[in-house]
Amino acid sequence: MVFDFLKGEFIDVISFLDDTRDTMVWRFERRGQAIKYGAKLTVREGQAAVFVHEGQLADVFGPGLYMLETNNMPIMTTLQHWDHGFSSPFKSEVYFINTTRFNDQKWGTKNPIMTRDPEFGPVRLRAFGTYSMRVSDPAVFLREIVGTDGEFTADEISYQIRNIIVQEFSQTIARSGIPVLDMAANTADLGKIVTTAINPTIAAYGLTLPEFYIENISLPEEVEKVLDKRTSVGIAGDLNKYMQFNAAEGIANPESGAGAMMGAGMAAGMGAAMAQAAGPWGAPPAAAPASAVPPPPPPAAATVWHLAENGTTKGPFDEATLATMATSGKITRASMVWTTGQDGWKAAGDTPLNRLFDSVPPPPPAP
C-alpha cells in the first residue's frame, strides 16, 4: 500500500495503491494533519473514496482526479458551512473502498441438511462451493459493516456471507422437491435460486454476489455405499446372463490370469457335471430328491418411474399405473420421465414406456 502526503502542515495529495488483493477498505493515514482546501484526490479504477467529517458520512467519489473544492463536495460544504471562496483546511477521514470482485470465496454446510426425497425418504445432504462478492454501495458498506475500522479485509465479512448462503441454500433445497439423484443435473438452477434469495440481504450490506457456484451436493457415506450396490445390480441386470457373459469372456481370453482361472473353473464344473451325469460305473444318474432341487430365483424388482410436471416431480409409478394414465390421456409420449439408471430426464416416447401408447386410440373423427 502506498499513500502520498506532504510532510508540511497540510495534506495536498490523497491517493491509495493496494497490492494485497484482500483489502476491502483502507483509511488514508492523516497523521493529525489537515487536508488542504483544493488538494488533489486520485481515485483509481476499482476504487471509491468516502469522506467522513466529524463522524458523519459526507461525499463519495468514484474513479477520477478531483480538486477538493466546494463545487465537487456539496455535502462537505453543507457540513462545514463553507461560503463560496472559503479556502480553509479541514480535518476529515478518507476511506478508500475496493469495488473490484473478490473471487474464490468458499462456502459449505457445517452440518448436514435434512430434506425429504420422493424416492429415498428423509436424507441428509452436504454441499459446498464458491462465490465472488463486490462492494456495490460504498457508503452503505462503510456505514453498516466497516464502521471505524482503519483496514478491513475480505475475511472479516466472508464468515457472515457464508452463514447467509447456507441458510438460504438449506431452505431452497427443502422447497425444491428435486430428487437427490437429479440434484447434480440442477446445480446451476439451484445456484440461481439461492442467489436471488440472498440478494436483498446482501444488498443491505452494500454488497452484491456477481457469481455463485454449487460445486457438489453429497449424501452420507453409508447411503452412498448402499446406492453404489443398487447401481451395480441395475447395471448387471439379469445376474444369470451376467455370469454367463463373464464365463464366456474368460474362455475367449485364456492368456489372462482371470481368463485362465475362469476357464479352469468352468472345466472343473463341466467335469463334475459329466461325472454326476454318468453315475457310478457309467450307470444313469439317480433322480435328485425334491429337497435337493434349488428354489427358483426371486422375481426381479419392478421398474418404477418419476414424472416431471410444471417444475415438480411426481411418483414413483409402476408401469401398470402409467398404462392407465396413458389410456386416460394424463401422460403422452412427450411427458418427461426418469427411472433409476437412466441418464437424465427423457420423453416417454424415447424410453421403453413407448409401448404403453400403442394401444391408446387416436382422437375421434370430427362429426
N, C-alpha and C positions, 0 to 999 in steps of 0.2 A: 504494500500500500504506500502510495506517495502522495503527500499533500504539500502545497506551496503556500508559504505565507512570508510576509516581510517581518524582519526582526525589530522593526521600529515600533512605534506606538500603535499603529493601526494596520489591520489586515487589508491588503489591496487585491489579493488574488485568492480565489477559493476554487479548489478542484479536488478530484479524487480518482486514483487509479487503483484497481483491485486485481491482484494476481493470486488470490486464494481459491477462487471458484466455489466457495461455500458461504461467503459473507453476503447476507441479505441486506443489512443496514449497517452503516458506519457513520458515526458522528464526527464532523470536522472538528479537529482539535484547535480550539481558540486560544488556549493558554492564557486566559484572562485579558486578552486583547480585544479591543472594539473593532467592529467592521467599518471600514471607511465608506462613507456615502459615495456612490459611484464606483465601488470596487467591481472587479470583473469576476463573474461566476461562470465557470465552464461545466456544463452537464453533457456528458458523452452519451452516445447511443447505448441503450440498455440501462440507462440511469434516470433517476428523478431526484430532485433536490427539494427538501421540505424545510421551511424556516419555522422555528418555534420561538416566539417572542414572549418573554415573561410568563412562560407556562402555557401560552395559547398558541394553537396551531395557526400559522399565518399562510404565506404564499407557497405554492407548489410550482416548480419549474421543470419542464420536460427538456429533452436534448436541445442544446444550443449554447451560444455565448451571450451573456447578459451583462449590462451595466446596471448595477443595483441603484435605481433611482425611483422616484415617485411614480413615473409613468408605467413601470412594469412591476410595481409592488403595491397594488391597491389595498390589500388587507393590512400590510405593514404600515402603509401611510395612514390608514384609519387608526390603527393601534397606537402609533407614535404621535398622532395629531400633527403630522407634518403639513406645513404650508408649502405652496409652490416656491421653489428656490431655496428651501431649507436644506442645509448640507452637513448636518451634524452627524458624527459617527454614532453607531448604535451597537448594542450587545444582544445578539440573538444566537441561538443554537441552530446549526445547519446539519441536517441529516441527509446523507446520500442513500437512496433506495435502489437496490439492484432489481431491475424489471425484466431480466432475461430468465429463460427457463432453467429450473433446477431439475436435471434429469436423473433417471435411475434411482428414484426413491423407492424403498422397499416397503411392502405391507404383507401381512399374513395373519391368519387366525391363531391366537394363542391356544384357545380351547376349541374342541370340535363343535360344529353347528348341528343341532338336531333338526332333521327335516323328515317328512313323510313321503316315501316313494310309492307310486302306484303299484309297483311290482314286488318290491322287497319289504315294504312296510317302513317302520321307523329306522332311519340310518343316521350315522354320524359322519359329517363331512369336514374336511380341512381344505384350505385354499391359500394360495399366495400369488403375488405378482409384483408389478412395478407401476409407478406413475410419475408424472412430472408436474411441477407446480410453478406458478409465476405470480408476482405481485401485480394485480390489476388496478388497484386503487391505493396509491402510496399513502395518502392522508389517512384513510381508514385503517390500513395496516399498521401505521405508526401509532395511531390512537388506540386501537383495540388490542394489539399484540405486543408491540415493541416497548411502548412507554418511554422510559428514560434510559433504556439500555444503550450504552455507547457503541457496542459491537454485537450484532445479532446474527447468528448463523442459521443455516437450514436445519441443523439437528435440533434446535430449540423449538421448532414448530412441527417437525415431522412426526413426533410421537402423537401429538393431538390429531393430526391429519389421519394417521393410521387408525386411531380409535374410531373416528367418524366413518372411515371407509369400511371397517369390519362391521360396525353396527348396521350400516345400510346394506352391505353385502348379505348379512345374515337374514335381514327382512326380505330382501329381493329373492334369495334362494327359497325361502319358506313360501313366498307367494307365487313363485313362477309355475309350479306344477310340472316342471320338466323332469322326466325320468332321469335317474342317476346315470344310466348308460348313455344318455343323449347329451349330457351337460358339456362334454368335451367338444361337441359339434356346435355348441351355442354360446361359447365363452365371449365371442365378440358382441353378441346381442345383450348378454348379461352385463358386460362391461359398460355398454351404452346406458342401460337402465340404471346402474349404480351411479354413473357419472351424473346423469340427470337428477337423481335423487339427492346427491350431496352438494350440488352446485349452490343452492340457496344458502346452506350453512357455511360453505367455504367463502361465498361472496361477502358474508357478514364480517369476515376477517380481512377483506380486501384482497383475497386470493382467487385464483382460478386454476383448474386442473386441465391443461391442454391435452394430456394423454393419460389413459388409464388402461392397464392390461391385466387380465387374469391369465397367469401362466399355467396354473394347474389346479384341478379340483380332485381330491383323492379320498378314497374310502379307508377305514381302518384296515390294518394289515391282515387281521384274521378274516375279514369279509372279502378282501381281495383274493386270499388263498382259496376260499370256497368258490368264488366267482371264476377263478382260473380252472378249477376242476370241472365246473359246469361247462365252461367253454371247451375244454378238452373233450368231454363226452359229446358235445354238439358237433365238434369237428370230426370225431371218429365215426359218428352216425351209427350204422349197423356194425356192432362190435365183431360179429362173425366174419363179415366181409373184410373188416379192417385187419383181423388176424390172418385171413387167407391172403390178403394182399402182401402183408409183411413176410409171410412164408414164401410166397412166390418170388418176391424180390430177393430174399435170401438165397434161394436156389439159383436165381439168374446171376448172382454175383458171388460165386463160391470163393473167389480170391480174398474177399474181405473177411475180416475176423467175424463180423456179425453174420455174414452170409454163410460162412463155414459152420458156425455154431448152429444157425437156423437149419441148414441142410442136414447136419448130423442129427439134430433133434428130430427133424421130420423122418429121417431114415430109421432112427430107432423106433419112433412111433409107428411107422409103417411095418417094421419087422415085428413089433409086438402085436400089431393088429392081425398080421398074417398068421403068426403062431397061434393066436387065440382062435382065428377062423378055422385053422386046421384041426385044432383039438389034440389030445394025446394020441400018438401013433397015427396021425392023419385022419382020425375019426371026425365026423361032423361035430361042430360045437353044440353043446347043450344050450337049450333056451335059457336066457337070463331070467332070474326071478323078477317078479313085478317090482319088488322093493329096490332092485338094482337099477331100474330104469330112471335116469335123471329127470327131475321135474322140468317142465317146459320153461323157457326163459320168460321173465316178466314182460308184459306189453310195454312198448315204447311210450314215453311220455307224450301226451297230446301237445301239438304246437298251438300256442296262443298268440294273438295279435293285438297290437295297440292301434288306435285310430287318432289322427290329428285333425281337429275341427276348430276353426276360429281361434287358433293360437293356444288351444288346450289339448291335453292328451286324455283319451278315454280308453277304458279296457282294464285288464286284458279280456279278449273274447275268444272262444273256441270257434272252429270252422263251422260247426252246426249253427251257432248263433249268427255268424256272419252270413251264412247262406240264407237264413230267414230275413236278415236285414237287406240283403241284395234283392230278394224277391219283392220286398215291400218298398224298394227304392231308397232306403235310408243310406245305402252306400252304392257307389258306382265304380266303374273301372278307374276313374280319376281320383278316387278317395286315396289319401296318403296313409300308408300303413307301415308298421315296423314290427319285427319279431326278433328274438334273440339270435345272434349270429349274422343278421342282415347288416350290410354296410349303409347305414343312414336310412332315412325315410324314402319310400318309393310309392309310385302309383299302384293301386291294387291290380290293375291290368298288366303290370310288369312283374308280377310275382305269381307263385303257384295258386293264389286266390283267383286268378283269371278264370279258372274253370267254373267258379261259382256263378258266373254271369252267363254261361252258355245256355242255361235253362230259363233265363229271365225273358219273358215275352217282350217283343218290341212295343212301342206306343201304338194304341189302337188307331185304325184309319180314320181319317176325317169323315164326318157324317155327310 
